[in-house]
Amino acid sequence: MKKLYVSMIVIMLIISTIASVSYAWFTYVERKSLATFESGLLSIDLKADNQMMDFDVNLEDIAFIDYQNEVVLDKYDTFNYMATSIRFDIIANEDSPLSRHLVTIDESILDDGLLYVIIYEGVNLETATPLTADYHTYISDIITGYPDKASQVQAIYNHNQLMIETMHDLVLHPQDQMTFQIVFWGDYDALANPETYLDQTFTINMIIESINHQGDLLS
C-alpha cells in the first residue's frame, strides 16, 4: 500500500445536522491537543501533522421504518421526513498541499438494524446550493432491479463504497471544500430484538485519513 503522507496537512471538518428526528452527539477518540470540539457548531478542527482522525457518532432516538412499505413503496410518504441526515464538509486550509481524503465507517462494530446511505454532494458548492433531500428517490435509483431485500441492502452497501472511492479519488486544492452527507434510518425488522427498538442507540465509528495527492489509501 503506497502512502505518501505530507508533514503539514491542515483540514477542517464541519459537521452539521441537516434534518433529524434523533439526537446525535460526537466523541473525539484520539484526543490530540491540536484538535478542538465545539458542540454548538458540531464542528471538529484537525490541524498540523494529524494525518488521521478517528471519532464516534452516536445516534439516539433514531426513527425506525418498515423496509417494504417505506423504503420500497414509500406507502406513507414519510420516508424522507424520518431520516436523520448529517452534513460533512472537509475544507483544505489555504496553506495545505494538494491532498486526498479517505472516509471510512467501521462496519465491524455496527449493530443490526441501522440503514444508511452516503451521498457525495460535490466540491465548492455555492452557499445557496441545496443538498439532496429526496432520499426515497435517491435510494430507489440504487435498488431498482434488485428483487429482494438482501440484494437491495447489498446494492446500498456497494453504493456507499463507490461514494467513498469517489471522494478518495478527488484531489483537493488549498481552500477547496468537499461536501457529503450520511443519512440514517432504523430498520425495525433487522433488529436482533425488535421489542427493544425504543431504547436502541447506534454508534458509528468514522475515520478520515488525509494524504498527499500522489498517495493511495485504497490500493
N, C-alpha and C positions, 0 to 999 in steps of 0.2 A: 504494500500500500504506500503510495507516494504522498507524503505530507510535507509541504513547504510552508512552514509557519513563518509569519512575519513577527519581528520583535515588538512592533508597536501597532496594534490594531485598536482603534477606538470606535466602538459602535454604541448606539443607544437603542434599546428595545423598549418600545412603548406599548403597553398592553391596556386595552380598554374594553369594557363590556359594551356591546352594541345593543342587543335586545335580549333580555334574560328574564326567565321566570324562576331562577335559582340564585343562590348566593355563591360567590366564588371568592376564594382568597388564595394567596400565593406564599409559598415558603421558599426562601432562597437557601439552597442546600450548602453551597461551597463557602459562604460567608467570608468572602475575600474583603480585605479592608477597603479596596477601591470600588466596591460595588455598593450601590445605595438602593434603598427600597422606600418608596413613597406610597403609602396606602391610599391617600386621597386621589392621586392620579393613576394609581395602579400602574406604576412605571418602574422599570429597573434600568439603571445605567451600568454598562460594562466598559471599563476603561483600563488602558495601559497593561499590556502583557498578559491579559486574561484571554487565552485563546478558546476557552470552553466555559460555558455557563450551564449550570445544572439546577433546575428548580422544579418545585411541585405546584400543580394547580389542583385545588380541592373544590369539588362541586357538591353542594348540599342542596337538598330540596329540588333536585332536577325533575323536570316534568317527564312522566312516563307515557309512552304511546303504545297503541295496538298496531303492530307492524303491518298486518294485512290491510286493516281498514284505514290506517293513516299514512303509512309510507307508500304502499302500493296504490291504494284507491283514493286517498285523501277524502274519505267519505264525509267527514265532518267539517272540512275546510278549516281546520285548526292547526295543521302540521307546522306551518310557518310561525305561528304565534307561540307554539310550545317550545320553540328552540331556545337553547342557551348558546349565544354566539359571542365569541371573544375575538377582538381585533388585535393583530400584532403588527407593529412597524419596526423593521430593522433599519437603522439610519447610520450611514457611514459618516464619520467625522470629516471635517474639511481637510484635516491633515492625514487622513487614512490612506494607505496604499490601495491599489486595486485589490478587491477581496471577494471571496465567495463564502457562502454560509450554508451549513447543513443543519436542518431541523430534524430532530429525532424524538419520537414518542416511544417510551419503553413499553412495548406491548406485553412483556412478560409479567408485569405487575397489575395489569388491568383486570378489574373484576368483570364477571359476566354481566351482561345487561346494559352495557354502555355502547351506544351507536354514535359515531362521529364522522364528519366529513371535513377534509381540508380544502379550502378554496383559495387559490392563488389569485390575487386581485390585480397585481401589476407593480410597476416601479414608477415613482414620482407622479403619483396621482394628483390631479387637481383637487383643491380643497373641497370643491362642490361635487366631486365625483361620487355618486352613490355606490355603496358596496352591494354585492349580491344579497338579495333579500327573499327572493322566491326560491326557497330551499327545496320545496317539493318538486318543482320543475327541474331544478339542478340535479337532484338525486334520481328523478325519473329518467333523465337522459343517460345516467350512468347504468341503471339496472335494466333498461329496456332490452328485451331479447333473452334475458335470463329467466328460466322457467320456474325456479323455486327460491325459497328464502336463502338457503345455504349458498347458492351460486350468486345471488344478488348481494349478499353480505360480502362475499369474496370479491365481487366486482367493485364494491365501495372501497374495500381494503386496497385493491390494485390501483384504484384512482388516487387514493391518498399517497401511495408510494410514488406514483407518477408526479404528483404535485411536489413532493419532497425532492425528487430528482430534478424537476423543472427549476425550482428555486435554487438548488445547489449549483446548477449549470450557469446561473446568471452571475455576471461579473458586475459588482457594484463599484462605481467611481466615487470619489470624495463627494459627500453631501447627498448621495443617492438615498432614496428611501424605498424599501421593498415592503409591500403590504400583503398580508394574507389573513384569513380568519379561519377559526376552527369552530364548528357548530356541533352541539351535543344534544342528544336525547337519551332518555332511559327507555330500554326495550323490556317491557314487563314480562313477556313470555320467555326471554332469555335469562332471567334471573335464576340463580340456583334455588332461591326460596322466595317466590313471588309475594308471599304474605308479608314480608318484611320491607316492601318497597318504600314505605313511608319513612323508614329510618335509614335508607341507603345513602351512603356518601361515597363518591368516586374520587380517587386520587390519580392524577395524570402526571407522570414524571416526564419533563421535557428537557432535552439537551440541545443547545445551539453551539455549534463549533464554527470558528472563523479561521480561514486560511488565506494564504496568498493566492491570487487568482490563477497561478500556474499549478497549484496543488490539486489533489483529487481525493476526497474522502469516501468515494463510492467504489473505487477500483480495488 
